[in-house]
Amino acid sequence: MEFWTSNVAAPTRSADFARRAEEIGWDGMLVVDSQNLSGDPYVCLALGATASTKLGLMTSVTNPVTRHPAVTATSALSVQKLSGGRMVVGIGRGDSALAYLGRAPARLKWFEQYLANLQTYLRGDEVSFDATGIPDSVAPPVDNLGLADAPTASAITWAGGMAKVPVEVSATGEKVIGISARHADRVMLALGAERKRLLWGIEVARRAATDAGRDPDSVGLGAYVNIVCHDDQDVARELARAGTGLFARFSVMHGSVSGPADEAQQQVFEDLHDRYDMHAHGQRGGSQTTALTNEFMDRFAIIGPVDHCVERLGELIELGVDKFAVTGPNFNVRSPQGRDAAAQFTEGVLPALRL
């Protein structure tokens, strides 16, 4: 059972963050990849690798547009070598990284091909030049140069002998969950913490894996979950509001709701879609947070005292989820209430679930 905590890509603070996360008992650190809003994640993960000995290191999440798969693979393999095998590529279709380039998430066909190529590079195998995705209008074939000799396919030639870097896909919609189940080492469901919604995602993943000829038990299951552990429910909700709005939006990003939702939830999802302000992405005070009702937050997120958080997480563990990317206050937060919530989680919830 793994619990990972998240951080922005802050080069000057990443080493200290990794050191502290490992001391407290987190299994890994997730680093944001959004080039217009924060620093480079691989620089930060490399710094984290040098400041820790066993902490997992993961992008959360990169995308298939801003980096060629060979570039993603070589960056990940560099951290893998530096850390002694602790790197994980977390990837999705893209959100703020693309929005700040004037783009929506990557198209499904492009995303699936990217995943296939990325896994090929990480295995040390070759990707044909025709499949690299570079159009002739951008760069013509190398044959045009008339070289005496040249590569005939694309591969990461320097990284032999290392353990393969796992690829974990952040997935919400049915089609992306299916793509993940066909290509990823783990499906990281971003559906919230409600049992029925995660169960739906798990069933979609297992069915897609089976249809693709994969053993569904060979595909790991994880979840991004908004968690705020605090005795005062109102305080907990306020601390969870920005992050819950960010992750709930993924379930309605394109206008229709992914996963099961009753009428009240449906309305909140739709309001969230209509009010979402990318200028306040993941921040308190954004207009999107006004769409979240208390009832919705208490269901979509895990909010409340230690015993409540332990019980809710236990329900998800019973479904087969074995990795949690926890979004909520951690030891790096500035507010006293946030630090209190972070301490209650690491000192109360984590020990109870690891007995």
Sequence and secondary structure as in RCSB ss.txt:
>XXXX:A:sequence
MEFWTSNVAAPTRSADFARRAEEIGWDGMLVVDSQNLSGDPYVCLALGATASTKLGLMTSVTNPVTRHPAVTATS
ALSVQKLSGGRMVVGIGRGDSALAYLGRAPARLKWFEQYLANLQTYLRGDEVSFDATGIPDSVAPPVDNLGLADA
PTASAITWAGGMAKVPVEVSATGEKVIGISARHADRVMLALGAERKRLLWGIEVARRAATDAGRDPDSVGLGAYV
NIVCHDDQDVARELARAGTGLFARFSVMHGSVSGPADEAQQQVFEDLHDRYDMHAHGQRGGSQTTALTNEFMDRF
AIIGPVDHCVERLGELIELGVDKFAVTGPNFNVRSPQGRDAAAQFTEGVLPALRL
>XXXX:A:secstr
 EEEEEE   TTTHHHHHHHHHHHT SEEEE   TTTS  HHHHHHHHHHT SS EEEES B SSSS HHHHHHH
HHHHHHHHTS EEEEE S SHHHHTTT  S  HHHHHHHHHHHHHHHHT  EEGGGS   TTTS  GGGG  SS 
 SEE  TT TTS    EEEEE SHHHHHHHHHH SEEEE S S HHHHHHHHHHHHHHHHHTT  GGGSEEEEEE
EEEE S HHHHHHHHHHHHHHHHHGGGTTSS  S   HHHHHHHHHHHHH  GGGTT TT GGGGG  HHHHHHH
SEEE HHHHHHHHHHHHHTT  EEEEES  TT  SHHHHHHHHHIIIIIHHHHT 
